[in-house]
């Protein structure tokens, strides 16, 4: 198909497919948090809401399951995975919390690291607390309680092997680790992790691997979930893949499919298809799930596929991060270029922006920034630059 049949990135696509964004006069660059959906996806979501509100019985008993299957098949085809290994959940936070509810056993040790997303750490910690409460009274904490081990990632990172070695040492020191939660792209530092090598390392020691792919789907070129080798992979569809809030993919390795169970028990919990177990969890808004197929259509037919989007946005991220670092006389996170997230960069704020007002704002919004030391100087505050939205205004 000729490129002329695809949307022109920049102001043209802003006018044609994102008029709701254009009308605000504000260009939202923070796709890393919430993402953007084109008008066609929003229209599909609204259509589903109207169908549900106008004839709920028909929607739940006929349309919902069919459209859920359509969305799963569309995502599976986009990512080249089997539909029967996929379910759709609200977001990665929900998906990982659900998994931990299912797979954590008394006596387990869970590995996280200092760059693990905050709510995922909390989920691991809560698993520990819940399991302890289940297996002890108020005065007697038995050895069956779950532990959480946090690897403090050391900087600078000169190669992927540096990260692999840090994980290897932790696994050697703590042979009791049974579950590892690994980020594909770290949210706090915009680092593209060597998940395939890390997964191989973990599994060689009998460690079950859960990949937090919150930022990966739509951003990582030629994403091959199957080849990573993890037990479970969870990735958002609303951040970088145009789906509405909230929709995420939960994938399980073939021999782990039967273990997928929603934390909320409802009518289809014993269905032989994992996707159906999660499809109806009581009366709730499922319009985002049903609109995922339209988001995939937009990626393929309007944008020309993920590769075209990725090439454009990666170039913008390179240009923007270099521009900011130069203008601020600052520096990016000390990691090699092949470990930089395609659409995200971390840049040290210059001293004149490291002011009390900004620190107060981060505290107000419960953002946590750790001191980063490089061979040159410390940077008190770091900024994540998510560039995806720039394709709407770049000419």
N, C-alpha and C positions, 0 to 999 in steps of 0.2 A: 504494500500500500504506500502510495506517495505521501511524503511529509506534508504536502500542501493540503491534504485532507484532515490533518490534525490541527488542533488549536495552536495559535501562536502565543507562546509564553510571554508574559509581561502585561502591559496595559490592555491588550486585546482580550486576553482571557479574563481579566478582571471585569471588563464590561459585559462580556458574553455569558460567563458562567458563574461569576461571583458578584452580581449586582447588589446583593444584600451587604456585602463587605464594602463595595464602592460607595454605597449610600451613607455609610457612617463617617466617611472622610478619614478613617483610621485604618492603617494596614497592620493586621495582626501578624507579627513575626513569630510569636511563641507557639508554633505548632508542636514543639516538644512537650508542652503541657496539654493542649486541648485539640489541636488540629483544626482544619477547615474543611467544610463540605460544600461542594458546588450546589447550585440551585436545583439541578435535577435530582440530587440525592435528598435534599430537603423536601422537595415535592413528593418524592416517593415515601418518605417518612410520614408526611402529613396525610397522604392518601391512605396509608395503613392505619393511622390514628382514626381517620374518618370512617374507614371500614369497620373498625372495632367498635366505635361509639354508635354507629348507625345500625349495625346488625351483629352484635357480639357473638351470638351462637354460631353463625356461619363463619365468622372470622376465626374463632378459636378452634372449631371442629373441622374446618375445611382449609381455610387460607393459611393459617399460622404455620402448621407443620409443613405444608407444601413450600411456602416461601422460605422457611428455615432451611429446608433441604436445598432449595435453589441457591441460597446464599452460601451455604457450606460448599456446595459443588463448585460455585464460582471462585471462591477463595482457594479451594484445593487445586483447581486447575491453574490459577494464577501462580501458585507457589509450588506446583508439581508435587503434591502430596496426595495420599489417598483420603477421600471424603470420610470413610468409616473410622479414620484415626483423628477426626477433628470434631470439636464442639465449639459453640460460640458462647462466650460469657460476657459479662458487662465490661470488664477491664482486667488488666494484669494483676492489680491488687486483689480483686475478687478471685481470679483464677488461682493464684498462688496460695491464697488463704484457704481456698477449697481443697487444693492438693495437700497442703499440710494437714488439714483435718483428716484426710484420707490415708496418707502414707506414713505419718509419724507414729512410732510405736514406743512404748515404755523403754527407757534406757538408751534411746537414740541420741546421737550428737549431730547437730546441724552446723555446717560451715557457712558463714557469710563473711563479708569483708567490709572495710571502712568506706567503700564506695557503693555498697549495696543500698538500694533505694530505701528511704526511711520507713515507709509503711510495710515493706517486705521484712525488714529487720524486726519491726514490731510484731508481725505475724509469726515469725520464728520464735520470738521471745514469749509471745502469748501461748504458743504451742507448748513451750516449756512449762509455763505457769499452769496451764490447764491440765497437762499430763501429771504434773506434780500433785495438783489438788485431787486428781482422780485416784492417785495411788498412795495417798498419805492422809493422816489426820492433821489437826492443827499443830501438833507437837512432834510429829514423827515424819520427817522427809526421807523416804526410802531411796535406795540407789537406782530405782527404776525411773526416776524423773529424767526428763529430757534436758540436755545441755545445749547451749549455743556458743560456738567458738567464732570469734571475729578476728580475721586476719587484717592487720593494719598495713595497707599497701604503702610501700616505700618509694619515694621519688628521689632523683629523676629515674625514668624508665628509658633505657637505651634500646631495648629490643623486646620482642614478644617473649623471648626466653627469660627475661627478668621476671615477668609476671608468672610464667610457668614455674620457675625455680622457687619463687616465694610460696606458691601453692604447694609445690612438692615438699618443701621443708615443713609446712604446716601439717600435711598429711602424715609425714614421717614422725612428727612429734606427737600427733594425736591419732593413733591408730584406731580409736573408737569412733571416728567420724563415719556416719552412715549416709548422710544426705548432704549434698553440696548445692547451694543456690548460686548460680553464676550469671552475671550480666552479659548480654551480648554487646550492648552499648550502655555504658554507665551514664545514668541521668545526671549525676552531680559533676562529672568531669569530662563528659563527651569523649570517652575512650572506647575504641572498638577492640574488644577483647578477643584473644585467640581461643574461641570457645571450643573449636574442634579438638585442638591439642589438649586443652584443659579437661574436656570431657573424657578423652582417651586416658589421661593420667588418672582421673578420679575412678573411672570404671575399672581400670587395671587393679585398683585396690578395693574393689567391691563397693564403691560409693555410688549411691543413686544420685543422678544429676537432674536438677530442675533449672532450665534456662529462663531467665527473665529477659524476654525479647521485646520489652515495652516499646523501644525505639527502632527496632530492626526492620519490621515489615514495611516495605516501601522505601526504606533508606539504604539497606545493605544490598549492594549489587549482587545479582545472581544468588540470592539467598536459597540455600539448599538445606532445609531443616532436617531431612532424613539423614544426610551425610554427617551431620554434627555428631550423631550417635547418642544424644541425651535420652533420658527416660521420658521427660516431659519438656515441652516448649510452650511458653505463653507469650503472645505478642499482640499489642494493640492494633486495631484496624482504624481507629479514629484519629491517630496522631499523624501518620505519614501516608495513609492510604485512602483518605477522603471519606471514610464511613462516618456516619453521625455518631454523636455521643449517645450511648456508650456501646462499643462493640469490640471484642477481642477474640483472638483465636487461641484455643487450648488444644494442643496436639499431644498425643501419646504414642510412644513406640508400640509396635504391633502387639508385643507380649504384655503391654501395660493397659490396653484398652479396657479390659474388664474391670480394672480398678478405678476407673473414672466414675465417680458418683457425686452428684450435687450435694452441697451441705444442706440445702433446703429440700426436704423430702416431699414429693408430690406424686401425682398419679402415674407418671411414666418412669419412675425411678428404676423399675426392673426391666425396662425395654431392652431388647437385645442390641439396639443401636445406641451407641454412646451419645450421639447428637440429640436423640429424642429424649434421653434422660434429663437433659438440660433445657429442652425446648419449652416445656410448660411447667413453671414453678409457681403455680397459683395465678391469680388474676394480677397482671402487671403490664406495663407498657413494653411491648416487644417490637415496636415499630423500627427501632434502630437495627435489630437483627434482620428484619425483612428488607431493609434498605441497603444492606451490604452488597447485594448483587448489583445494584445500580452503581455503587461506588466502584466496583470492579469493572463494570462496563465503561464508566467514565475514564478510568485509567487506560484501558485498552483502546477503546474506539475514539475517544476525544483527544487523549494525550499522547497516544502512540506507544503506550506501554511503559513499564517501570524504568527500563533502561534509558529511554529518552528523558524522562523526568530526572533521573539520577544524574545523568551527565550534565544537564543544565544546572541543577541545584548545587552539585559539588563544585562546579566552577564558580558559582556565586559565593559559596562559602569560603573558598580559597581567597577570592578577591576581597571579600568583606573583612575577613579575619586579618589579612595582611594590612589592609587599609587602617583598621582600628589599632593594631599593634604599632604601626608606624606613627600614626597620628598621636597616640598616647605615649610614645616612646616607651612602650611596654613589651610584653612577651606572652607567647602562648604557653599552655601547659607543656612541661618538658617531657614529651612523649614522641616517638618516631612518627613520621608522616603516615606510614601505613597503619597506624593505630588511631589516627584521628577519625572521628565519626564523619561520614560523608557530608552531612548537612549541619553539623554542630561543631562549635569550637569553644574552648575555654581560654579567656584572656585576662591577665591580671589588670585590675583597675589601677589607673595612675593615682599618685598620692593625692592630687587635688579632688578626686572623687571618693577617697576613703575618709569621708566626713561623718560626723555624728548623725546627721539626718538619715544617711543611707543605712548606717548601722541600726538606727532606731527602726527604720522601715523593715529591715530584714527580721528584726526581732518581733515586730508587730505581726508579720505574716509567717512567723515560725520557720523562717529559713535559717539553716545552720551552715556557716562557712568555717572551715578549718584552715589554720595557718599553713601556707604552702612555702616551703623553703627550697630555693634553688641554689646553685653554686654562686649566683650573683647576689641576690637580695631576697628578703621575704616579701610576699604579697599578702596583705591583710584580707583582701576581699577579691573574690573571683566572679566573673560574669560568664554565663553561658550565652553564646550567640547562636540562636537557632535561626537559620537563614531561609527556610523553605518558603515563608510568606513573601520573600523578596521577588519571587518569580512573577508575582502579580503586578509589580510596579516597574520592573526592569524592562527596558526597551530592547 
